[in-house]
Amino acid sequence: MTDKQKIDEFFWNKTTPEVARDLLGMYLEHDTPEGRLAGYIVDAEAYLGPEDEAAHSYGLRRTPRVRAMYEKPGTIYLYTMHTHRILNIITQPEGIPQGVMIRAIEPAAMIEQMSKNRGGKTGPDISNGPGKLVEALAIPQELYGQSIADSSLRLVFEKKKIPKKIDALPRIGIPNKGKWTEQPLRFVVSGNPYISLQRKNQIEEDWGWRKENEKEGSINILRRNNRKTSDGL
């Protein structure tokens, strides 16, 4: 099966929240002049397009900035916020502007180079925010509008890890968006140290990954519970 066929199969007939959930544990790698940098996706947020007040495509907004949101599933949508570049992957058929923001990854390959890309940051601070992971993986704006099926940034399905448990939470940093502020559209690998705003007492010894022959995990829907609201960049 080609990379394009794998991507088509992965996105086929899934809602955007389902894609966000299924991206957890996926191995994301980027080819750079320094080598192949990579990490496991541990934190992702779904954005539901025209009806979602927090989405850039709310109300079917069409600007040069959001052009990529109307492209095919697997299209890379990059934008800049507070000087940080943010990575999103489009999830629905062409013309339906929905996507998933990749919020955090657990470094897996060439971690020293990823740390160097982050100015010497170590541990979770390498990639526990959307701007941080883009910087760590050295993802350039030139990838805007390209596909994860045939660009230097790709998903490696064969290396995917399986979360023991997935938490569904309100998204971070979107106040004053009515019901959309509290919708549980953020999905995280429960117990992983690299998720945004993780608390030390919630980190699990196995970092939230399921071992072979271990039972399939569950999905917990959690309320904000007075959590700090920050973009975690």
N, C-alpha and C positions, 0 to 999 in steps of 0.2 A: 504494500500500500504506500503510495506517495505521500509526502508531507501535506500536499493540498487535500488529498482524499481524507487524511486523518483529521485535518482541520474541519473540513466539511462535515464529517461524521460527528465530530465533537460538538459542533454547534447545532446540528440538525434537530429541529422540533423541540428546542428547550426554551424556557422563559429566561429572561436575563438574570433573575435571582438564582435560577438553577445553574446557569453558567458560572456565576460568581462562586457559588458553593463548590462546583466541580473543579474550578481552577485551584482550589486549595490543595496543596501538596504537589502541584504541577511544577516541573523543573523548567525554569526560564533561563535561557542562556543567550549571551551576546558575544559575537565575534568582534574583537577589537585588535588594533595593531599590537597591543601588549599581550594578547592571548584571549582565550575563551573564558569569560566571566560568567558565573551562574549562581542561582539560588532557588530555593523552594518557595513558592507563593504561600503565605500564611495569613494574609489579611486582604480582603477585597470588598469593594462596595459596588452595588448595582444602581444604575441610573436609568429611569424608565421613560425617558424621552418626553413627548408632547405634554403628558399630564403631570409629570414630575417637576414640581416647582424648583427643585435643586439642580435640575439638569440643564446643561447649556442649550439643549434643543427644546426647552419648555415652550409650548405653544407653537411648535414647528418652526422655531426661529432658524433662519438660514442666513448665515454670514460667512465670509471667507474663513473665519476661525473654526467654524463647526462643520465645514464641508465634509470632512472625513467621517462624521457621525452618520451620514446618509449612505455610506458605502457598504460593501459586503461584509459578512461576519469574518472576523480575523483581521480587519483593517486596524492599523495603529493610529490612535488619536492622541497627539501630544499637545499640551498647552502649557503656558507659563503662568504661575501664580506666586506673588511675592518673590519674584526672581527665581523660583524653583520650577523646573520642568516636571510635568506630571504625566504618567503613562496610563493610557486607557486602551481597552480592546473592544471594538464594536462587536455586537452579539447577534443582531437580527438581520433578516433579509434586507437587501438594498432598498432604501427609502424609508425604513423604520429606524429612527435615530436613537437607539438605546446602546448602552455600553457598560463596561465594568472598569472601575478604576483600581489599579493594582496599588494597594496601600503599603504593603510591607513584604519583605522576603527574608528567608533564613539563608545566609551565604553558604555556598556549597563548593565553589571552585575558584581558585586563585584569590583566596580571601585576603592575602597580604596586598595584592594589587587593588582590590576593592577598598581596603582600608586607606591605601595611599590616595586613591581617587577622592576619598572623603576627608583628605587633609589630616590623616593619621588617626581618625576616630576608630575605636575598637568596640567589640561586643555588639549589643543590640543597636548602638548608635550608628553603626555602619549602614543599616538598611531598615530601620523600624518606622519609616515614614515614606510617603510617596515621592517627595523630592529627594530624600536620601538614597532610596534604592536606584533612582534614575542616575544620580551622580555616581554611585558605587559601580553600577554596570556600564557607565560611560555611554549612555544612550543619547545620540544626537538628535536635534530637531529635524534633521534631514530624513529621518525615518517616518515622519508624518505622512499618512496616506498610503504607506506601503503595507504589505500583508505579513503576518507572522508565519505564513506558509512558505515564503520565498525571500525573506530579507535576512539581514545579519542578526536579527532578534527572532528567536523561535521558542516554541514549546517542545520539550522532549518527552513524549508520552511514555516511553519505555522506562524512564527514571522516576516516575511519579511515586510519591509516598501517600499513604492513606491516613487521614486524621482519625484519632480515636473518637473524638467528639468535636462537633462544630457548634460554636455559639453564634446566634443571630442577634445583632445589636443595632441600635440607631446609628446612622452614619455620623461622622465626626465633622464639626465645624460648619454646620448649616442651620443656624438659628433662624427663627422668624419665617419659616416656610410652611406654616400651617401643619396639617397632619403629616406632611412629608418629613418634618424635623424628627419625628419619633418613629417613623416606619422602620422595622427591623430589616434593613437592606444591606447591612454590613455583616460579612461572614468571616470568622476567624478560626484558626486552629486553637482550640481551647488548651491552655497550659503552655503555649509556645512563648519563649522570651522575646521574640522579635516582633510580635504584634504591637501596633501603636498603642501608647499609653498603658502598657502592661504593668501590673503590680507584681512586685517580687514575690508576695505570698501566694500568687496564683500560678507561678511557674511550676510545671511538673518535671519530674526527674527525666522522663523520656521525651520531654518537650512536646508532648501531645500526639506523638506518632503511634500508629497501631503496629504491633508486631505481627509476624506471620502466625496464622491460625487463631489470631485474636478476633473476637466478635466485632462485627461492623458497629461503628459508633453511632451516636444519636445527634440530633440537632436541638439545641436549647435556644428558646427565644427569650432574650433578656431585655429588661427595661433599662433606661439610662441610669437610674439609681444614683442621681447626683454626681455622675462621672464628670470629670473635667472635660470641657469642650474646647478642643484645640485641633488645628489641622495636622499636628504631628509631623510637620515637614522637616 
